[in-house]
Amino acid sequence: MPYIHIQITREGTAPGRDAATAEEKAALIKGASQLMLDVLNKPLESTFVVIDEVATENWGWGGLPALEYRRQREAARK
């Protein structure tokens, strides 16, 4: 029985949003489950998917909090 654990940062995918929508999460669940079926022949009904949304201040990248890393990366591009 496959178990898929997806972690995403808690931020919106469009202006005014502060989290992924229920529809976006449903698409992640469907897509991850379908991938297990297509690649490993694991039945959809035996695949469990859990999505955790993590506050951006609790997500690090490149030795920095994620938002600071993004700011520095963007500044370096300019």
N, C-alpha and C positions, 0 to 999 in steps of 0.2 A: 504494500500500500504506500504509494509515493506521498511524501509530505514536502510541499514547496513553501518556503518562507521568503516573502518579498518584503524588503524594507525600503521605504521611500521617505524623503524629507517631507515634513508637513508644511507644504506651501502650495499655493494654487497654481493651476496650469493656465490661468488667464487673469487679467486684472480684476480685482475685487474678490478673488477667491483666496481662501487660506488653507485649503486642503483639496485633495483629489475628490472628484465627485463620485457618487455612487455608481454612475454609469462607467466612469473610467476604471473604477475598481472592479466592476463586473467584467469589463473587457480584459483586464489583467488576469483575472481568475479563469476566464474562458480560454484566453490565449495560452497561458501556462499549462492548463490541463490538456488542451489540444496538442501542445508540443510533446507532452509525455505520451500521449496516445500515438502520435505520428512517429516519434523517434524510438520509443521503447515498448510500444504496443500495450501501454498501461491503460486500462479502462477508465473512462471519465468518472464513473461512480466510485472508483477506489482511490481517486486522487484528491488529496486535501491541500488547500491553498490558504495560507494565512498572510494577511497584509498588515504590517506595522507601519504606522506613520510616526516618524521621529522628528521632534522639534529641531529646527536648523541649528539652534545653539548647542544641541547635543550631537551634532554630526560634524566630524572633522575631516579635513582633506589637506594633504600636503603639509601637515604639521600645524594647520590653522583651523579655526572654526570655518565651516563651509562658506558662510557669507563673506568673511574677510578674504578667504582664498579667491573667491569669485571676483571681489573688488580689485585685488591685486592683479589677477590675471587680465581683467579688462583694462586696467591702467597700463599694463605692459604692452597691450595690443595697440595702444594709441601712440 
